[in-house]
Amino acid sequence: MLLVSIIAILMVMLLALLRAFIGPTHYDRILAVNIFGTKTILFIAVLGFLSGRPEFLDIALVYALLNFISIIGVLRFFEYQQRNKDNS
């Protein structure tokens, strides 16, 4: 059953990568990368559960923090860039 969940997570990750490459706007691409990061966290957690290694959850938490901080940074960059275009 957990093997099916890993396959499903990997398929969603593949679809998120496709969306990131062919997204019509920057925000669609950012959302797809965020989805990919979230599914990666879930994948690491399930992998840690399957292998019986609880330290994988620590790795998943650190990755979640990095994912959150990087998405906030990218969104602020695009917001700042949009403000500069509007002021010009």
C-alpha positions as CSV (number, residue, x, y, z in Angstrom):
1,M,0.0,0.0,0.0
2,L,2.8,2.4,0.8
3,L,4.5,1.6,-2.5
4,V,1.3,2.8,-4.2
5,S,1.5,6.0,-2.3
6,I,5.1,6.5,-3.3
7,I,4.3,6.0,-6.9
8,A,1.4,8.5,-6.6
9,I,3.6,11.1,-5.0
10,L,6.2,10.6,-7.7
11,M,3.5,11.1,-10.4
12,V,2.3,14.3,-8.8
13,M,5.9,15.5,-8.6
14,L,6.3,14.8,-12.3
15,L,3.1,16.7,-13.1
16,A,4.3,19.6,-11.0
17,L,7.5,19.7,-12.9
18,L,5.7,19.8,-16.1
19,R,3.5,22.7,-14.9
20,A,6.7,24.5,-13.8
21,F,8.2,24.3,-17.3
22,I,5.1,25.1,-19.3
23,G,3.2,27.4,-16.9
24,P,1.7,30.4,-18.6
25,T,2.8,33.0,-15.9
26,H,5.6,33.3,-13.3
27,Y,3.1,32.8,-10.5
28,D,1.9,29.5,-12.0
29,R,5.5,28.3,-12.2
30,I,6.2,29.4,-8.6
31,L,3.1,27.5,-7.4
32,A,4.2,24.4,-9.3
33,V,7.7,24.6,-7.7
34,N,6.1,25.0,-4.3
35,I,3.9,21.9,-5.0
36,F,7.0,20.0,-6.0
37,G,8.8,21.0,-2.8
38,T,5.8,20.0,-0.7
39,K,5.6,16.6,-2.4
40,T,9.3,16.1,-1.9
41,I,8.8,16.7,1.8
42,L,6.0,14.1,1.8
43,F,8.2,11.7,-0.2
44,I,11.1,12.0,2.3
45,A,8.7,11.4,5.2
46,V,7.2,8.3,3.6
47,L,10.6,7.0,2.7
48,G,11.8,7.5,6.3
49,F,8.7,5.6,7.6
50,L,9.3,2.7,5.2
51,S,13.0,2.4,6.0
52,G,12.4,2.8,9.8
53,R,14.7,5.8,10.0
54,P,13.0,8.7,12.0
55,E,15.9,11.1,11.2
56,F,14.4,11.4,7.8
57,L,11.6,13.4,9.4
58,D,14.2,15.9,10.6
59,I,15.5,16.2,7.1
60,A,12.0,16.7,5.8
61,L,11.4,19.5,8.3
62,V,14.6,21.3,7.3
63,Y,13.6,20.9,3.7
64,A,10.2,22.3,4.5
65,L,11.7,25.4,6.1
66,L,14.1,26.0,3.2
67,N,11.2,25.5,0.7
68,F,9.1,28.1,2.6
69,I,11.8,30.7,2.9
70,S,12.8,30.3,-0.8
71,I,9.3,30.7,-2.0
72,I,8.8,33.8,0.1
73,G,12.0,35.2,-1.3
74,V,11.1,34.5,-4.9
75,L,7.6,36.0,-4.4
76,R,9.1,39.2,-2.9
77,F,11.6,39.4,-5.8
78,F,8.8,39.3,-8.3
79,E,6.7,41.8,-6.3
80,Y,9.6,44.2,-6.1
81,Q,10.2,43.8,-9.9
82,Q,6.6,44.5,-10.6
83,R,6.6,47.7,-8.5
84,N,9.6,48.9,-10.4
85,K,7.8,48.3,-13.7
86,D,4.8,50.2,-12.4
87,N,6.9,53.2,-11.2
88,S,8.8,53.5,-14.5
